[in-house]
Structures are given as structure tokens and as C-alpha cells.
């Protein structure tokens, strides 16, 4: 395991110490958790944007989409446990 040095102003250092104490952790563990959570969130955000870009490329290539009203009705029915037919994709209106 390597060591990394970071500079933290005194106010933030005090806030970290207080928050870590409330969480029942050392400041070191608290900082490591914060870094891990931030990295995970960035990775999730990147995966989301990659998927969105892929889906947008598919829409542009096929020209087909599901109208929002149809999708909303389908999702509402499924959320209420009702049987529902998946809405059909249609050519994108220009």
C-alpha cells in the first residue's frame, strides 16, 4: 500500500475529525471512505453516460423511439402490478 499526502485546511480538517467521530471512525478511515464513495460515484456516472450515449446512437441509427405517454402508461401499469403490453417503437417524428 502506498502513501499519499494531501493538504487540508484547518477548518476542513476539524470538520472531518468531528464527522469521523460522529460516524465512529478515525479521520483516516473517514477520508478513505469518502474517497472510495466519490470514485464509485464517478464510475457509476461514467457508466450511465456511456449507456445513454449508446442508446442515443441506437435511436439515431434506427430512427425509432417509444412515445413518452406510451412508456409512462406501461410503467404505471407495471408499478401497480397490472398486466401491460410493452409499447412498440415508432419512427422518430422530425
N, C-alpha and C positions, 0 to 999 in steps of 0.2 A: 504494500500500500504506500502511495506517495503522499507527500505533504504539500499543501498549497497554502500560501499566505494571502490573506485578504485584509484590506484596510477598512475598518468600520468606524464611523464617527462615534463619539462617546454617547450621544443621545440614542442612536440605534442600538449600540452595544447594551445600554441599560434596558432598553425595551425588549431586546432579545432575552436578556437574563431574566427579566420579570415574566415574560411569556413562557419561557422554558420552565421556570419554577412552577408556574400555574399548571403547566402540562405534565409536571412530574418528571422532567428530563433535564439533562445537563444542557448547557448552552451549545456545546459541541454537537450533541445528538439532535438538538432542535434545528441547528443550522443544516446538518446533513439531511434531515427530513425535509426541510424547506427546499433545499437544492434538488433532492430527488423528486419531490412533488412538482416543482417547476419544470424539470426536464421531462417528466412524464406528460405534463400538460402540453408542452411544446410538441412532443412526439404525437400525441393524440390530435392536436390541432393540425399538424402536418398531414397525418393520415386522412383526416376529414377533408382537407383541402385537395389532396390527391384524388380521393374518391369523387369529390364534387367536380373536379376538372375532368375526370374520366366520364362521368355521367353527362356533363355538358358536351363533351366531344361526341358522345353517342347520340345525343339529341341533335346536334348539328349535322352529324353524318346521316342519321335516319330521317330527320325532319319530323319525328313523331314525339308527342307528349301526351300525358293524361291531363285533361282539364281539371283545374283545382276543385271545382264543385263536385265533380265525379269522385275524385280522390277523397275529398272531405266526407262525402256521404258514405263511401266504402269504409273509411277508417272509423267513422262514428258508429256504424252498424257493428263492426268487429269489436269495438270497445264495449258495446252493450251486449256482446255475446250473441248477436243476431247473425244468421247466415247472410253472406253478401257475395255477390259476383265481383271479381276483380274488374275494374273498369278497363276498357280497351284503349290502347294508344291510338291517337289520331294524328294526322298531318298537322304540323305546327302552322297556325294562321300567320300570314305575313302582313 
